[in-house]
Amino acid sequence: MSRTREGLLDGALSAVERVGVRRLTMSAVAQRAGVAKATLYNHFRTKDDLLAALVDHEVRDVAERALRAAAAGTVADGLDRAAADLGEHVAVRRVLAAEPELAVVLVAPTDAPTWGHVGIGLADLLGTDGDDPAVEVCLSWLLRQLVAPQEATARRAAAELLAATVRSRV
């Protein structure tokens, strides 16, 4: 069951990268995932449900890679990895180029579970709790990477500055 869901999310990601969000159809997702449309609807009742699950999946994926980078190196490595992943995300780049009005939806914090995952992931990465203002500062910086990614040297310098600031407060 989880492999099918992963395949559907991979198909959705591929379709968004190709046609964007507005032109995305459930038929295209099913075709890209190699399943019948009924299978897709068994997992996701609507396109909005599918897109919410896709965003959540991608956020978790970025967070996992960031945590692995921090565990293997430093907090700055984790922040830099997350920022690079967000700035280079093909689907995000596609949506922002073709449908810039959707950028507001991408960066507007909501009560959706995904935003809770973002806060928890950042707190874990920073080695602090979710109420620490550093989490909000890092989140703001990472959201900027979605809309206006920095080049690698500037991004790395910012990640190191943020990490040093967090270390000095803990």
C-alpha positions as semicolon CSV with decimal commas, in nm:
position;residue;x (nm);y (nm);z (nm)
1;M;0,000;0,000;0,000
2;S;0,277;0,247;0,088
3;R;0,468;0,161;-0,231
4;T;0,158;0,243;-0,434
5;R;0,122;0,575;-0,250
6;E;0,491;0,653;-0,309
7;G;0,445;0,573;-0,677
8;L;0,143;0,801;-0,696
9;L;0,333;1,085;-0,530
10;D;0,626;1,029;-0,766
11;G;0,382;1,043;-1,058
12;A;0,229;1,363;-0,921
13;L;0,570;1,521;-0,877
14;S;0,668;1,428;-1,230
15;A;0,344;1,568;-1,368
16;V;0,379;1,895;-1,173
17;E;0,735;1,930;-1,301
18;R;0,607;1,883;-1,654
19;V;0,279;2,081;-1,665
20;G;0,253;2,276;-1,338
21;V;-0,031;2,274;-1,089
22;R;-0,313;2,437;-1,285
23;R;-0,283;2,199;-1,581
24;L;-0,229;1,895;-1,360
25;T;-0,498;1,631;-1,403
26;M;-0,566;1,318;-1,207
27;S;-0,550;1,127;-1,537
28;A;-0,197;1,256;-1,602
29;V;-0,088;1,158;-1,252
30;A;-0,232;0,807;-1,288
31;Q;-0,064;0,770;-1,627
32;R;0,275;0,889;-1,495
33;A;0,240;0,656;-1,194
34;G;0,144;0,364;-1,419
35;V;-0,183;0,291;-1,240
36;A;-0,552;0,305;-1,316
37;K;-0,730;0,628;-1,229
38;A;-0,943;0,432;-0,981
39;T;-0,628;0,339;-0,789
40;L;-0,534;0,705;-0,764
41;Y;-0,883;0,794;-0,639
42;N;-0,862;0,515;-0,380
43;H;-0,572;0,706;-0,224
44;F;-0,664;1,068;-0,298
45;R;-1,022;1,182;-0,341
46;T;-0,934;1,517;-0,498
47;K;-0,652;1,698;-0,670
48;D;-0,620;1,920;-0,362
49;D;-0,579;1,611;-0,141
50;L;-0,309;1,483;-0,376
51;L;-0,126;1,816;-0,383
52;A;-0,139;1,848;-0,003
53;A;0,009;1,498;0,031
54;L;0,274;1,582;-0,229
55;V;0,381;1,898;-0,047
56;D;0,393;1,709;0,282
57;H;0,600;1,430;0,123
58;E;0,847;1,675;-0,028
59;V;0,881;1,872;0,298
60;R;0,953;1,552;0,489
61;D;1,206;1,448;0,225
62;V;1,390;1,781;0,247
63;A;1,384;1,760;0,629
64;E;1,526;1,406;0,629
65;R;1,813;1,503;0,401
66;A;1,885;1,811;0,612
67;L;1,890;1,607;0,933
68;R;2,126;1,352;0,774
69;A;2,356;1,632;0,657
70;A;2,360;1,785;1,006
71;A;2,422;1,447;1,170
72;A;2,715;1,382;0,935
73;G;2,851;1,734;0,973
74;T;2,718;2,049;1,135
75;V;2,393;2,239;1,179
76;A;2,516;2,471;0,903
77;D;2,548;2,167;0,674
78;G;2,188;2,074;0,748
79;L;2,057;2,427;0,690
80;D;2,258;2,457;0,369
81;R;2,128;2,119;0,245
82;A;1,766;2,221;0,313
83;A;1,814;2,559;0,145
84;A;1,981;2,402;-0,159
85;D;1,706;2,140;-0,191
86;L;1,435;2,406;-0,173
87;G;1,610;2,641;-0,412
88;E;1,677;2,367;-0,668
89;H;1,346;2,182;-0,641
90;V;1,231;2,130;-1,000
91;A;0,858;2,131;-0,925
92;V;0,886;2,448;-0,716
93;R;1,088;2,618;-0,990
94;R;0,825;2,512;-1,247
95;V;0,535;2,642;-1,041
96;L;0,707;2,971;-0,963
97;A;0,799;3,030;-1,327
98;A;0,463;2,939;-1,477
99;E;0,225;3,015;-1,191
100;P;0,388;3,278;-0,967
101;E;0,061;3,357;-0,793
102;L;0,085;3,015;-0,628
103;A;0,404;3,125;-0,451
104;V;0,187;3,284;-0,184
105;V;0,029;2,945;-0,115
106;L;0,371;2,779;-0,095
107;V;0,511;3,023;0,160
108;A;0,205;3,112;0,368
109;P;0,214;2,926;0,702
110;T;-0,111;2,747;0,779
111;D;-0,255;2,514;1,040
112;A;-0,194;2,222;0,804
113;P;0,007;1,934;0,950
114;T;0,290;2,005;0,707
115;W;0,374;2,330;0,886
116;G;0,391;2,139;1,213
117;H;0,639;1,899;1,051
118;V;0,845;2,194;0,931
119;G;0,866;2,341;1,281
120;I;0,951;2,009;1,442
121;G;1,211;1,930;1,176
122;L;1,378;2,269;1,216
123;A;1,377;2,241;1,595
124;D;1,537;1,895;1,568
125;L;1,795;2,025;1,322
126;L;1,880;2,321;1,546
127;G;1,882;2,113;1,864
128;T;1,624;2,335;2,027
129;D;1,252;2,337;2,095
130;G;0,981;2,457;1,859
131;D;0,917;2,773;2,061
132;D;1,271;2,902;2,011
133;P;1,264;3,219;1,797
134;A;1,560;3,076;1,604
135;V;1,321;2,826;1,446
136;E;1,111;3,112;1,307
137;V;1,419;3,297;1,181
138;C;1,551;2,986;1,004
139;L;1,205;2,914;0,863
140;S;1,186;3,265;0,717
141;W;1,526;3,221;0,557
142;L;1,434;2,879;0,414
143;L;1,106;3,014;0,274
144;R;1,306;3,283;0,098
145;Q;1,505;3,007;-0,070
146;L;1,183;2,882;-0,229
147;V;1,110;3,216;-0,392
148;A;1,456;3,368;-0,439
149;P;1,732;3,112;-0,390
150;Q;2,077;3,242;-0,305
151;E;2,383;3,130;-0,497
152;A;2,584;2,859;-0,321
153;T;2,849;3,079;-0,154
154;A;2,599;3,329;-0,013
155;R;2,364;3,048;0,093
156;R;2,645;2,869;0,276
157;A;2,754;3,190;0,452
158;A;2,397;3,254;0,564
159;A;2,361;2,895;0,688
160;E;2,682;2,928;0,890
161;L;2,569;3,262;1,036
162;L;2,232;3,119;1,135
163;A;2,394;2,809;1,287
164;A;2,645;3,020;1,482
165;T;2,366;3,238;1,614
166;V;2,171;2,935;1,731
167;R;2,482;2,780;1,894
168;S;2,555;3,101;2,082
169;R;2,203;3,105;2,229
170;V;2,184;2,740;2,336
